[in-house]
Amino acid sequence: MTKRDAPFAVDEWYHCYNRGIENRITFEDTRDYHRFLELLYLANDTSPLRRDDIGNHKFEEVLSIPRGKPLVAIGAFCLMPNHFHLVVKEISEGGISAFMRKLGTAYTLYFNSRHGRTGNLFLKPFRSRHVSTDQYFQHLINYVHCNPVALYEPAWKTRHVVDPQFLGERIAAYPYSSLSIHAGAQAPTRAILDTEIFSMVRTVPIQKMLQEALKYHADSDIP
């Protein structure tokens, strides 16, 4: 996995990703996934993250809690059982680092308390890649959204996909990525994303998504 060799630059987009230590499961069930999605929303604020902000609110209610100034712009996300991918833009100096620190700390505290464990949950430091061109940006978005393909065809990155249409239907319905929102769904998780992103991302058929995702993967050292 690529480590950072340069500071984040303001107004630039980055692929930020991380996985559980020793490849351990980091999202055990729907409650865990929802908590991380809630934190994607709540941690993106220059104000301190308070546990009471979540409280006993319903998932949809948490994603409508008023926030202050955001730390980053979030363009896309995908959560998998043992890792996650984010597409984020640095909007003020230090924003990405502060956001990822708040997000990782808050989720680890929650996860460890709920599942009776101690210690780090994710690898440190988190990994990132700079999005250097518009084409690279489009390939990255499709790579992030194609990650759930691995749940149905684990070897999709190294061999021909048997039924692209089936996979397209499955990843479109996957509840823990932003693909459906980019396709126009009015889901509560739409609040996580920066509205700028919708004019930047083009919708393409599943075959094209897979091709561009594989191009991104081939150009990276992401396993």
Residue pairs with C-beta under 8 A, 6 or more apart in sequence:
1 17
1 123
1 127
1 221
1 222
1 223
2 127
2 128
2 129
2 220
2 221
2 222
3 125
3 127
4 125
4 127
4 128
6 130
8 14
8 90
8 94
8 95
8 96
8 97
8 128
9 90
9 130
10 90
10 91
10 92
10 93
11 89
11 90
11 91
12 89
12 90
12 130
12 131
13 75
13 87
13 88
13 89
13 130
13 131
13 137
14 87
14 88
14 89
14 90
14 96
14 128
14 129
14 130
14 131
15 85
15 86
15 87
15 128
15 129
15 131
15 140
15 144
16 85
16 86
16 87
16 88
16 96
16 100
16 126
16 127
16 128
17 83
17 84
17 85
17 86
17 126
17 127
17 128
17 222
18 83
18 84
18 104
18 122
18 123
18 126
18 127
19 26
19 82
19 83
19 84
19 122
19 123
20 26
20 82
20 83
20 121
20 122
20 123
21 120
21 121
21 122
21 123
23 82
24 82
24 121
25 81
25 82
26 32
26 81
26 82
26 83
26 84
26 111
26 121
26 122
27 33
27 36
27 79
27 80
27 81
27 82
27 176
28 115
31 114
32 111
32 114
33 79
33 175
33 176
34 59
35 54
35 107
35 110
35 111
36 79
36 84
36 103
36 107
37 59
37 63
37 77
37 79
37 176
37 189
37 192
38 54
38 59
38 62
38 63
39 49
39 102
39 103
39 106
39 107
39 110
40 74
40 77
40 86
40 103
40 192
41 62
41 63
41 65
41 67
41 191
41 192
42 49
42 53
42 54
42 62
42 65
42 67
42 106
43 49
43 71
43 99
43 102
43 103
43 106
44 67
44 70
44 71
44 72
44 74
44 99
44 192
45 67
45 68
45 69
45 70
45 71
46 68
46 69
46 70
46 71
46 98
47 67
47 68
49 102
49 106
53 62
53 65
54 62
57 65
59 188
60 188
63 188
63 189
63 191
63 192
64 188
64 191
70 91
70 95
70 194
71 91
71 92
71 95
71 96
71 98
71 99
71 102
72 88
72 89
72 90
72 91
72 95
72 96
72 99
73 88
73 89
73 91
73 194
73 196
73 197
74 86
74 87
74 88
74 192
74 193
74 194
75 87
75 88
75 89
75 141
75 193
75 194
75 196
75 197
75 200
75 201
76 85
76 86
76 87
76 141
76 144
76 145
76 177
76 178
76 182
76 193
76 197
76 201
77 84
77 85
77 86
77 87
77 144
77 177
77 178
77 192
78 84
78 85
78 144
78 145
78 147
78 148
78 174
78 176
78 177
78 178
78 179
79 176
79 177
80 147
80 148
80 150
80 151
80 176
85 143
85 144
85 147
86 144
87 131
87 140
87 141
87 144
88 96
88 99
89 194
90 96
96 128
100 126
104 121
104 122
104 126
107 121
108 120
108 121
108 122
111 117
111 121
112 118
112 119
112 121
129 140
129 220
131 137
131 140
136 216
136 219
137 200
138 201
138 202
138 212
139 212
139 213
139 215
139 216
139 219
140 216
141 182
141 201
142 204
142 208
142 209
142 210
142 212
142 213
142 216
143 212
143 213
143 216
143 217
144 177
144 178
145 171
145 177
145 178
145 179
145 182
145 209
145 213
146 156
146 171
146 209
146 210
146 213
147 177
148 170
148 171
148 174
148 176
148 177
149 156
149 161
149 167
149 170
149 171
149 210
150 156
150 157
151 170
152 166
152 167
152 170
153 161
153 162
153 167
156 167
156 210
157 214
157 217
161 167
161 210
164 206
164 207
164 210
165 206
167 206
167 210
168 205
168 206
168 209
171 177
171 179
171 206
172 179
172 180
172 183
173 180
174 180
178 189
178 192
178 193
180 187
181 187
181 189
181 190
181 193
182 197
182 198
182 201
182 203
183 203
204 212
